[in-house]
Amino acid sequence: MRPVDLARRHDLSTQAVRNYEDAGIIPPARRSRTGYRDYTATHAAGLAAYLALVPAFGYSRSRRIMHAVTGARLDDALGYIDDGHALLARDRNTLRAVEAALPHLGDATPDAAATTRAPYSIGELAGHLALDRATLRAWERAGVLTPQRDPRGHRRYLARDVREAELAHLLRRGGRPLGTITIVLGELRDAGSLEALARTLEGWWRDLTSRGTAQLYAAGQLSVYLDVLDRSAGAGS
């Protein structure tokens, strides 16, 4: 099979196919007497597998998977795939945690603190929330709160910090772990409001669904490639 024939199957340039070969993503092609590359069904299956892996696991992990498969290190390849599945599961659990926390926040947003008297010292904020200072320091270490410091190094909690501390206190009373609270407040800061965060979550769910289905498809393409490699190895033995 000529490079152009393999490239046309996947709407690629012949140079892209050569680059994949040079990068070790597909095995080296056989060469004709005149030096031209001659690709086989093995290369076609390998390229199809790689192109299916990319939307499922990203470029970097997909390259590692293909290098491992092409290098006959199947256990390594399966390990990289397992890591990709674990990442997807972690992202899914994170979204579930954020979604579960949203009803506890009601219509509150950090901007609702615009009329809050600020800045607060750590002692004043602790009194405002009926907490001790050690708790606020623990929240800061966990990334829940990010107060500013004055020139003397004292913490200063601005209106937004106070509101986020109130939200954190609300979620903490609801049994949410600090790690989840950190994620929720971080996403809320980025989104700007609960309504915007809800819209963002919808997009994330669509992305997770796309990644999940892509992983299913990639598994099938990779399985085909492994079968072709096995048959090729058997024919050559």
N, C-alpha and C positions, 0 to 999 in steps of 0.2 A: 504494500500500500504506500503510495506516495505521500509526502507531507501535506500536499494540497488536498488530497482525498480525506485525510484524517481531520484536517482543519475545517473543511466544509461541513463535516458532520456536526460540528459544534459552533459554527459561525465564528471561527477564530482565524487569525492570520497564520500563515505557515511559520512566521517567525515566533509567534506565541507558542506553537507546538515545539519548536526547537528549544525555546527557552525552558519549557517544562521538562524536556529531556535533559538539558544541561543542568537544571536544578535538581535532578534526581527524583522528580515527582513521578515520572514514568521511566521504565528501564531504557538503557541505551539501545538505539535502533541498529539493526544489521546494516551493513554497507555493501552496496554493489561494487563490482570491479572498478567502476568509474568513480566511486566515492559517494554516491547518492544514498540517502537514507531510505531504508525499506521498513516501514512499520507493519505490525501484524495485529491480529485480533487482541493480543495481550495489551498492546499499547492503546488500542481503542477502548478496551474495558477499563484500563487504568486511568485514562484521561476522563472518561465518563464518571468514574468514581470520584476523582478529585473535584471535578466541577460540581458534583452533587454535595460533596463534603463542605465546600466553602460557605454556602448560605446556612448550613447546619452548625458548623463549628468555627467559622472564621478562617482567615488565610493562614495564620501562624499555626494553629492546631492542626489544620488540614494538611499542611506541609509535613508536620511531624508524623502524622498518621501515615501518609504516603511514603515517606522516607523509611519508616519502620516496616511497612508492608513490602515495599520493593527490596528492602534489605533483609527480608526473611526474619524479621523480629516481630512476629505476630502478637506476642504477649505485650510488647511495648505499645503497639498500635491499639490493642484493646484497652490498655490502661489510659491512653490519651482520650479514647472515646468515652470511657467511664467518667473521666474528669469533666468532659463536656456535658454529659448527662447530669452529673452532680451539680454543675454550675447552673444548668437550666432549672433543676429542682430547687436550688437555693434561691434563684431569682423568683420562682413561682411562690415559694414560701414567704419571701419578703413582700411581694405584692399582696398576698393574703393578709399578712400582718398589718400592712398599711391600711388596707380596706377595712379590716376589722376595727382599727382604731378610729377611723373617721367618724362613726356615729357618736363616739364619746365626746367629740369636739364641738358638735352642734354647728352653729354658724360662726364660731370663733375663728379669727385670723390674727396673726401678729399685728396687723394694722389697726386692730381694734384697741390697741394700747395707746393710741395717739394722745389721749387725755390723761394717761397715767402720770402721776408725779414721778419725775426721774431727773437725774440718776439716783439709784439706790446704792447704798453700800451693801456689802454682804450681810451685815448685821440687820440692816433695815429690810432687805429682801427676805431674810430668814424669818423675821418677825411678821412680815406681810403674809407669808405662806404658812406660818406656824410650824416651821421646820428648824432644824439646827444647822449651823454653818457647815458642819462636817458633811451633811447631806448635799448641800449645794456644791461643795468642793468635789464630792464624788460624782455629781452630775457633770461637772466641768471636765473631770478626767475622762468621763465616758463620752464626751463630745456633745452632750445634751445642751449645755450652755456655753457660750463663748463671750464672756464679758470683756469689756475693754479695761485697760489699766490707766490710772492717772500717772503723772510724772513721779509720784512716790511709790508706784507699784501697787497701789490699792485697787481692788476691783471696783468697777463702776458699771452698774446694770442700767442700761438705757430703757426707754419705754418698750421697745421691741423685745429686749431681753427679759423684762418683767413679764410681758405677755407670754413669751415662750416658756418661762418658768411656771406660770400658771397652767399652761396647757400640759406641761410635763407632769406637774403635780396631779392634774386631773387624770392623765393616763396612768400614772403610777398607782393612784388609788384604784384604778380599774384593773390592776394586776399586770400591766404591760411591763416587760423587762426594759432595762435602760437601753439595750441595743436597739430594740424596736422603736423606742421613743426617739432615739437619735436619728434613725432613718426617717421616721414620720415628720419630725420637725425640719430636717434637712430638705426633704421633698416639698414640704409646705413653704419653706423659704424660697425655694427655686420657682415653685408654681405661682406664689403670690396670694393665693386664696384657696379655700377648700373646693370651690367650684372648678377652678383651673386644675387643681390636683386631681379631682375626679376625672376630668377629661384626659389628663395625662395618663392616669391609670388605665383608661380604656385603650389608649394607644399601646401601652406596655403589654396589656393582655393580648392584643392582636399580634404584637411582635413575638411574644412567647409561643402563641399558637403556631405562628409561621415557623419559628425555630424548631418546635416540636415535630411538626409534620415534615420539615426538611430533614430532620435527623432520621425519621422513619424511612424516607426515600433514599437518603444517603446510605443507610444500612443495607438496603437492597442492592444498590449499585456496587457497594464495596464487597458484598457477598458474591456477586457475579464476578468481580475482578479476582477474588481469591480462588474461585472455582477455575477460572481460566488459567491462573498461575499454576494451580495444582495439575491441570491437564497438560500444560506446557512442560512442567517439570517431569511428569510421567512419560511424556512422549520423548523427552530428551534423555531419559535414563536407559 
